[in-house]
Amino acid sequence: MTKLKFAVCGAGFWSQFQLAAWGEINNAICVAVCDSNLEKAAALASRFEIQKVYTDATEMIRNESLDFVDVISSPASHESLVRLSSENNLPVICQKPMAEEWDACERMVEMCRKTNTWFAIHENWRWQSTLRRVKQCLDAGDIGDVFRCRLDFVTGFDVFANQPTLRESERFIIADLGCHVIDYARCLFGEATSIYCRTSRVSTAIRGEDTATLSLWMNEGQTMVDINLAYAGTPLEDDCFPQTRLFAEGKLGSLELLSGYRIRVTTQEGTREEVLPPENYRWVDPRYAVVHSSMVACNSHFLEYIQLNRPAETDGRDNLRTMKLVFAAYESAARNRCIVF
Ligand code: 89V
């Protein structure tokens, strides 16, 4: 089978894991890497045996014969790189969050629509094996109609150690992490009809908010969804970074996702437990296991849908709805108002 050739834009912290995740997939091969920092690009290329290195994405796209581009650079650079791909009608995968401003997100989706370019956001949360299984249980009606669900991502983990630029983000936890959890809430319950959000900054060493509580009505007003996010550095007895915890209440029972990848479903018949640890690929950093291994499933899905030329689950248009909630959360917090859609 011919392998699809792709290029990576961005040689920062996530690219090494993204490339390792691509390495688990047989029918794709990275042929070029581009970063404005030549040394970083060259180091990544040599580690993953990638033939070509560029500092200019336009030149790379002109010179290489590519089947798609994987943009793994910082959010500020996403729009121009997606534009470049769309001008060349090259399928493009772009890291989350789509962009730093709502207007840029809209422009990116619109430019790909106009040029009929396949465009997806690398939103990997919903590809975590436990979160996928929770969706399966809820969709199968294991606990009946869900009237309330709490999603927690509260950790003392020092995320800035590996990603120091996050300290500078004016908008931090909702944009960087909230987009994952909001996207998963949409994956479970569909679109929101309202959102209310409060934020605070506990750490004095960063610019943006590191703590947020969001309250949404979802599922056509049938389900209350509460999302708690914190990167405030609080010491926790059971810190399961980067696992999401969940508690869903349904008319026939309840479902809990606990640390240690445990899913517990309680109905009148009693409680059953499943433990679903992530796939243990040799390149996975154990501190990020559940996220790193989800990238294989996420990339496989993209590859399949690029080949089928069908929109991925998290294609640009779909992810725009996630980003709408991200920006609405900030607006709600700034105005101390519930935003109704
Ligand atoms: O995927 C991400 O957004 C990363 C995390 C550390 C949460 O895995 O920042």
Residues whose N, C-alpha, C, O or C-beta is under 5 A from the ligand:
A	BS01	89V	D176 P242 V291
